[in-house]
Structure formats: C-alpha cells, structure tokens
Amino acid sequence: MNALPRPVSVFETFSRLNVNSRGIASLAAQSLLQELETWPKPGLVSHVDSGSHRDMDAETFRYSASAIEPYFRSLVIAGAGARQMTHLRSIGIAAETAMLSATGGINTHRGAIFGIGLLCAAAGARANGVVDFGFPLGSTVHELWGQSILAGPRLADSHGAQANLRYGVGGARSEAANGFPSIYNIGLPALRASRLKLPNDPEAQRVETCFALIAALDDTNLLHRGGQQGLLYAQQAARLFLARGGIAAACWRLQAQSIHEEFIARSLSPGGAADLLAMTLFVDEIEGT
C-alpha cells in the first residue's frame, strides 16, 4: 500500500480538523490513562501503587496527561498539514515543558509524547487526506517522517541514547522511524488475542499486552536500571507468565502481582513497554480491528 496524497477541498479540510483534532487528542490522553489504570504491571506506576518509582504516583501521571493533551491536538493539526519533523519536534518540546511544569519537574511521559505524538500527527495526516485513510498510522510515520526522525538531534541524557551507546539497541527513535513494529507485531496481536481469553475484562487484556511487550522488547528503561542482566530477567519473567497461560490461568493475577513485586525489589521498571502499551491502545482505537 502506498502513502499517496490526494487533493482535499478547503471546506473538507476545515470540517475534518474541527471534528477530528479534539477527538484524536482525547483518545491519545485516554490511552495514557488506560495504561495507568492497569495493574499488576511489573514495576510500573498504576492506580494501585507506584511500582519501582519513589518520585511519582498515579496523580502525577494524571496531571501530566491533562497537561499534554492540547499538544496532541496541535500535533494532529500539524500532521494534517503535512508539516515537517522540525515543526512536530517544536510542539513536542513545548509538550515536555508543560509536562514538567505540571509534575514539578518529573519525567512521566517523555516517551509517550514522542511516540503517541507522532501517531497523533499520523492520524491527522490520514484524516485530512495527506495519505490514504486506510494507511496504517505506523506506516504513515515511517513514510512521512522516518528519515527525519533518525537524522534529528538526540537527547544525550535520555535512556535511549545511553542504551544505544552502551548496548547497541535502537530505542524509541528506531521504533518510530521503522513504523512502530512492536505495536503491529506484538502489541496489537496480544491485545486482540487477550480479548478471546477474558472478553469482559479490559484491564486483564491490558495486563497481558504489557507482559507480551516486556517479553519481546529491548526496553532501554530496563537496561538503564538493571543493565543487560535486568533486561534478561524481565524478559524471562514475562515469557514465563505468558507460557503458563497468561490471563487464561486460574491464578494469573497472583502470578502477575508476584512478578510485579520482584521487579520492585530489583528496582526494575519497563517504561518502554508502558509507552508502547499506551500507543497500542491508541492505534487500536483509531484503526479498529
């Protein structure tokens, strides 16, 4: 499928942006809140506890999600206008500033601002005919901004940059530039398969999706906190949970809670998987089944 543009009338452009930008931005913020309202997630902040984090809690994340939602709308509009990556990046920087102001300087959603922000821009591009409406969001990001993402400035203090230098993993930039393969190859299949296991328990479905992402992802947050040994431990724990049936097992919640407590004891937090869980939920809502 090719990301081919087509002409759009001025009236159609205005109508689509007026209707869609707020709705898409709201879905993006809701995806962050759904990720937060998921427990047990190994080592991660939720509505139940703060996981391996002593400097933040659920309220911190709620303040952050509310603060950055208007910038998601700006990114939708920017994508609808086929703006360049430099423009998207400036909106992202402003969103980070708003996040830090809302949280008292705590980095709650930097990765989500980057990932969901790009997906919001892609949703705007789809809604306004910059690409065909059936073109996947991840492929849209790859086609429109992939090269610029890789060529752009890298934050020297980010976990992704440090992990790339030390361990040679690609991190969030590579994930986005390549069209978010972890969403399409891991997150979405896991989410949709989990609905067959417990169709009436969306939280359980999110838990299983999170475990599937942890099991497969070279999470730079885990590398930052626990090194290669910490990453391998986390992946193996998640794979064992899934091999035992995941949320289809009778005692799945106790098993997941036990793994969560082990992550806390080891100070492990798979923040990359958390971001990708929120992105998966967002893409699922936009693209449907």
C-alpha positions in Angstrom: 0.0 0.0 0.0 1.4 3.4 -1.0 1.1 6.6 1.1 -0.2 8.6 -1.9 -1.7 12.1 -1.3 -4.9 13.2 -2.9 -6.5 16.7 -3.2 -8.8 17.9 -0.5 -11.2 20.9 -0.6 -10.7 23.8 1.8 -14.2 23.1 3.3 -13.4 19.4 3.8 -10.1 20.3 5.4 -11.7 22.7 7.9 -14.5 20.3 8.8 -12.3 17.3 9.4 -9.8 19.2 11.5 -12.6 20.8 13.6 -14.2 17.5 14.3 -11.2 15.2 14.5 -8.4 17.0 16.2 -10.0 17.2 19.6 -11.3 13.7 19.4 -8.0 12.2 18.4 -6.2 14.2 21.1 -8.7 13.0 23.7 -8.2 9.4 22.6 -4.4 9.9 23.0 -4.8 11.2 26.5 -7.3 8.4 27.4 -4.8 5.8 26.2 -2.3 7.2 28.7 -4.9 7.0 31.5 -5.9 3.4 30.4 -2.2 2.4 30.7 -2.1 4.0 34.2 -5.4 2.1 35.2 -3.7 -1.2 34.6 -2.5 -3.5 37.4 -0.4 -5.5 38.0 2.2 -4.1 35.6 5.7 -5.2 36.7 7.5 -2.3 38.3 5.3 0.4 36.8 3.2 3.1 38.3 -0.6 2.4 38.4 -3.7 3.4 40.2 -2.8 0.8 42.8 0.8 1.7 43.7 3.9 3.4 42.4 5.9 0.3 41.4 9.6 0.9 41.4 9.2 4.7 41.4 9.5 6.8 44.6 9.2 10.2 42.9 5.8 9.8 41.2 2.4 8.3 41.6 -0.9 8.0 39.8 -1.9 11.6 40.4 1.4 12.7 38.9 0.6 10.8 35.7 -3.0 12.2 35.6 -1.7 15.8 35.9 0.8 15.1 33.1 -1.8 13.5 30.8 -4.1 16.5 31.2 -1.2 19.0 30.6 0.0 17.4 27.3 -3.4 16.7 25.7 -3.6 20.1 24.0 -0.2 19.4 22.4 -1.5 16.2 21.0 -4.2 18.2 19.3 -1.6 20.5 17.9 0.3 17.5 16.5 -2.9 16.2 14.9 -3.3 19.6 13.1 0.4 19.6 12.2 0.1 16.2 10.6 -3.0 17.2 8.7 -1.0 20.0 7.2 1.9 17.6 6.3 4.3 19.7 8.4 8.0 18.7 8.6 9.6 16.9 11.6 11.2 20.1 12.8 7.7 21.6 13.4 6.5 18.4 15.1 9.6 18.4 17.3 8.9 22.0 18.4 5.4 21.0 19.6 6.9 18.0 21.4 9.4 20.2 23.2 6.6 22.5 24.3 4.6 19.5 25.5 7.6 18.3 27.6 7.8 21.8 29.1 4.1 21.6 30.0 4.6 18.1 31.4 7.5 19.1 33.7 5.5 22.2 34.9 2.5 20.0 35.8 4.6 17.4 37.6 7.1 19.5 39.4 10.0 18.5 37.1 9.2 14.8 37.0 9.5 13.0 33.6 6.3 11.0 33.4 5.5 11.0 29.7 8.6 12.0 27.6 8.5 8.7 25.7 4.7 8.9 25.2 4.9 12.5 24.0 7.3 11.3 21.3 5.6 8.1 20.3 1.9 9.0 20.7 2.6 12.5 19.4 3.9 11.1 16.2 0.9 8.7 15.9 -1.4 11.7 16.5 0.3 13.5 13.6 -0.1 10.4 11.5 -3.8 10.3 12.5 -4.2 13.9 11.3 -2.5 13.1 8.1 -4.9 10.2 7.5 -8.0 12.2 8.5 -7.1 15.1 6.1 -6.1 13.0 3.1 -2.4 13.6 3.2 -2.2 9.8 3.0 -5.0 7.3 2.1 -7.4 6.8 5.0 -6.7 3.1 5.2 -2.9 3.6 5.6 -1.7 2.4 9.0 -0.5 5.0 11.4 2.9 3.4 11.9 3.5 3.2 8.2 2.4 6.9 7.9 5.0 7.9 10.4 7.7 5.9 8.6 6.8 7.3 5.2 6.4 11.0 6.2 9.0 11.4 8.9 11.1 8.3 9.3 14.3 9.6 7.8 14.0 12.9 9.7 13.4 11.1 13.0 16.7 9.2 12.6 18.6 12.3 11.4 17.3 14.6 14.1 19.0 15.6 17.4 19.3 13.1 20.1 19.0 13.9 23.8 22.3 13.0 25.4 20.6 12.4 28.8 17.9 10.1 27.5 17.8 6.4 28.5 17.5 5.6 24.8 20.6 7.5 23.8 22.7 5.9 26.6 21.4 2.4 25.9 22.2 2.9 22.2 25.8 3.8 23.0 26.3 1.1 25.6 24.3 -1.8 24.3 23.6 -1.0 20.7 19.8 -1.1 20.9 17.7 1.2 18.7 15.2 2.5 21.3 12.3 4.8 20.6 13.8 6.6 17.6 14.4 3.4 15.7 10.9 2.1 16.7 9.2 5.2 15.4 11.3 5.5 12.2 10.5 1.9 11.3 6.8 2.4 11.7 6.4 1.0 15.3 6.9 -2.7 14.6 6.4 -3.5 18.3 2.9 -2.2 18.1 1.9 -4.0 15.0 3.8 -7.3 15.5 3.5 -7.6 19.3 1.1 -5.2 21.0 -2.0 -5.4 18.7 -1.9 -9.2 18.2 -1.5 -9.7 22.0 -4.3 -7.2 22.8 -6.7 -8.8 20.3 -5.8 -12.4 21.4 -6.4 -11.5 25.0 -9.9 -10.4 24.2 -10.7 -14.0 23.4 -9.4 -15.2 26.8 -11.2 -12.7 29.0 -13.6 -10.7 26.8 -15.2 -8.9 29.7 -12.1 -7.7 31.4 -10.3 -4.9 29.6 -7.8 -4.4 32.4 -6.7 -8.0 32.2 -6.4 -7.6 28.5 -4.0 -4.6 29.0 -2.0 -6.6 31.6 -1.4 -9.4 29.1 -0.5 -6.9 26.4 2.0 -5.3 28.7 3.6 -8.7 29.5 3.8 -9.5 25.8 5.7 -6.3 25.2 8.0 -6.8 28.1 8.8 -10.3 26.9 9.9 -9.1 23.4 11.2 -5.6 23.8 14.8 -4.5 24.4 13.5 -1.9 26.8 16.0 0.9 27.3 14.5 1.8 30.7 15.2 -1.7 31.9 18.7 -1.5 30.5 19.2 1.8 32.3 18.0 0.5 35.6 19.3 -3.1 35.5 21.7 -3.5 32.7 21.7 -6.5 30.4 21.0 -8.8 33.4 18.0 -6.8 34.4 16.6 -6.8 30.9 17.0 -10.6 30.5 15.4 -11.2 33.9 12.4 -9.1 33.0 12.0 -10.7 29.6 12.2 -14.2 31.0 9.7 -13.4 33.8 7.3 -12.1 31.3 7.7 -15.0 29.0 7.2 -17.5 31.8 3.9 -15.7 32.8 2.7 -16.0 29.2 3.9 -19.6 28.8 1.8 -20.5 31.8 -1.3 -19.2 30.1 -1.2 -15.5 30.9 -4.6 -14.2 31.9 -6.2 -17.5 31.0 -4.5 -19.1 34.0 -6.7 -19.5 37.1 -4.3 -17.6 39.4 -3.0 -15.2 36.8 -3.4 -12.1 38.9 -1.5 -13.5 41.8 1.3 -14.6 39.4 1.4 -11.1 37.8 1.4 -9.5 41.3 4.4 -11.7 42.3 6.3 -10.7 39.3 5.4 -7.0 39.9 6.8 -7.3 43.5 10.0 -8.9 42.2 10.5 -6.0 39.7 10.1 -3.6 42.6 12.6 -5.5 44.7 15.1 -5.2 41.8 14.1 -1.6 41.1 13.2 -2.5 37.5 10.7 -0.5 35.5 9.9 -1.3 31.8 8.9 2.2 30.9 9.3 1.5 27.2 6.7 -1.3 27.4 4.4 1.1 29.2 4.7 3.7 26.5 4.1 1.0 23.8 1.1 -0.3 25.7 -0.5 3.2 25.6 0.4 3.5 21.9 -1.1 0.1 21.2 -4.3 1.2 22.8 -4.4 4.4 20.8 -3.7 2.6 17.5 -6.4 0.0 18.3 -8.9 2.8 18.8 -8.0 4.7 15.7 -7.6 1.8 13.3 -10.1 -0.7 14.8 -9.9 -4.4 14.1 
